[in-house]
Amino acid sequence: MIIELGHFSMALAFAIAAIAAVLGFAFWRRHGQVTPYLRAAAVLQFLLIALAFGTLIHAFVNADFSLALAYQHDHSQMPLIFKVTSVWGSHEGSMVLWISILVLFGALVAVFGRRLPEDLLALVLSMQALLVAAFTGFTLFTSNPFLRLDPAPPEGQSLNPILQDIGLAIHPPLLYTGYVGFSICFSFAIAALVSGRIDAAWARWVRPWALLSWCFLTLGIAMGSYWAYYELGWGGWWSWDPVENASFMPWLAGSALLHSALVMERRNALKIWTVFLSIIAFSLSLLGTFLVRSGVLNSVHSFAEDPTRGLVILVLLALIIGGAFTLFAMRAAALRAGGLFAPISREGALILNNLFLATGLAAVLVGTLYPLILQAVTGRVISVGPPFFNLTFGILMAPLLVLIPFGPFMAWKRGDLVAATQRLAGAVVLALIAGLVVFVWSGHSLSLAPLGILLGIWVSVGAIADLIDRGRIGRIAPNESWRRLAGLPRSAWSTAIAHFGLGICVIGVVSATAWSSELVTTMSPGDTRSLVGYSLHFDAIDDAPGPNYSAERGQFTVTDPSGGTRVIEPEKRVYTAEQQPTTQAAITNYWLSQLYVQLGEKGQGNAFVVRVWFKPFVLCIWFGAMIMAFAGFLSLTDRRLRVGVPRRRAASMTPVPEAAE
Amino acid sequence: MKAAIRLALLLLALLGPAASFAADPDEMLADPRLEARAEAIGNSLRCLVCQNESIEASGADLAHQLRVLVRQRLKQGDTDQQVVDYLVSRYGEFVLLQPVFAWHTLALWGAAPAVIVIGAMTLIVLARRRRPAPAAELTAEEAEALERLSQPEPPSP
């Protein structure tokens, strides 16, 4: 009964969304009358979908196997948290999560969008309703999560063991929030194209949503990367898998959007491009969510495929993305270009950033889709793997990293490159010294690694130099400097912090890629092996059964180069329900580096294959990403960007002067 | 172009092995230099039954067989290129994680360079078009008027 209630709520939400979309687009010009209804409909959609989602969680927690989805993915012996997370461990359930976030964002716009121009609000809510209708319809008609089984089976088939991890509780919700957040930017873009009206106030409305989505996407990708790193058991954190690429592409588009919206907001320029990026970012999010499920792309992430479902997805994607771009092609010319600026200026720097990000995006997109297209057209089968992406993307990002620190030193309209270089002289020297030290330390090898470290340090130190310069640290009294820094807008702080985080991330990527050490060996209890100064003693092997799996747990004592010891316990598990073996690597931190130990296949007697990796500064990758996301959230608290505030300032339309220039 | 790519590849290869191996210790060759070559080759070959993994990173049986095969060929004295060619002749170019540079992959390799070149050219054209027209030369009368105005006013009587 409860499940039917959820089923009914979702069907009702579908109907309300469909009606709202049709009425909204038909009568948006009479926004005075239609907007109140659209807002009410948005809130109603949220409440109904929340109820539907709640009934699914209720069924999963209570192990109600009369629900087909619970039978397929739930198990009575699973810990509570995994019972909840297994709701979205399947295609159907993850659709409901995706839609829940979509309606939540729609409701947020409806509630907090009171100060938006009414016609714009009407169009945005209509577009959101159209998306809700499309995806609730898709879910109900091709992937219904509310189907029942009669008689109810006594026990469920359990969740895929790889997914029985805290990662499933964190990664998909973060990622989906990021993906779906871009739907708001998309709807704003469509609204601008339909109404033919777009100005700096529009950018001020879109930027917070882009920022919010970008933060969640950054965290989601970083979390997914760390999850793969510790769960898949071979120490890899990024493999340019189609699905990883699919989440990375909206991130690149979102990063470009953040920067271009800044130009539009301040200088009323780059309008067409910003609208284009808003459409691209969400189109790529849709691609990221759905292309994997269409059966077209093969990936470790794919859910069970179904040809009709795949076809419906492709048609849906083609309609939404194709429709948006058709509208763009028809109406973009009506958007007039704005403010003038010299090539060497803050605007110019941000455009250059967009050029590199867009090209990087193109490289990843082409690399991901090319094998499919080539096979469809010529029948030739090729692979496009990590070496291709490392090469093309790496070459493109190097100049971007060189240029990043200059950006914040450029004035709007007309910048001074020589003055900027002078103010960055300290950072240049520091980065060069660091690069040289790394070059000598790594044995004078002619390789890209010291160059990569140099770039990472350059970006980080350049960001600090920006703050030092803005605070006039060293040139005026310290308390005066402090006052200046404290008075900086939060967006200035967040720019510096985000760029600092990016530099840290680059350092982690380069270091963990170039200087990771490996040892693959066979060990029996009592054996000792060593790797780059860390010695590993195999103490014992024990049985360590869990609630729904049996396991063998190795006990190892690690002695680090300074003589400290610690005990780590990698495991091999076999999950009872599926009889699927998985490995639980033991990872231990040495400052920002990690020792990664995996217990492999069992040989004769008590001998095991043991794989050990030492990954220097690998934690910088995820810390860097977290710093970037933190900077994004900090920027959201900037008064100028706070959701709801902009309307007042937008009236004047004058660019707000930068505090420290 | 090809030379540039080869140089870039060489530099990139110097960054070190990208993926780590899941090879079993009993597969590994005794000669560390030969083993290093085998790993480098293995990292560039796709495990054909896996989703997106190299044979060095995969735990699949086929990956194991291919790892052994690569090492056998190396021990018999094949060059790296010969080993790769042999595998391509057996499994097609699908086995290469890095696609070859040829006509049918021109669009793949050329996409990013094309985007950046076209993008940069578009920007330059737009920047030129947008630059405000330089102020016209002053006419003789205007120059005279300006001259008159910029003279200090004679003290009024």
Interface residues (C-beta under 8 A of the other chain):
Chain A: W234 G235 G236 S239 W240 D241 P242 N298 S299 V300 A337 L340 P343 I351 L355 F356 A358 T359 G360 A362 A363 V366 G367 Y370 L374 T378 R380 V381 I382 S383 V384 G385 P386 P387 F388 N390 L391 T392 G394 I395 L396 S445 L446 S447 L448 A449 G452 V510 T513 A514 W515 S516 E518 V520 T521 T522 G600 E601 V609 R611 W613
Chain B: I5 A8 L9 L11 L12 L14 L15 G16 A18 A19 S20 F21 A22 A23 D24 P25 D26 M28 S44 R46 Q51 N52 E53 S54 A57 G92 E93 F94 V95 L96 L97 Q98 P99 H104 T105 A107 L108 W109 A111 A112 V115 I116 G119 A120 L123 A127 R130 R131 P132
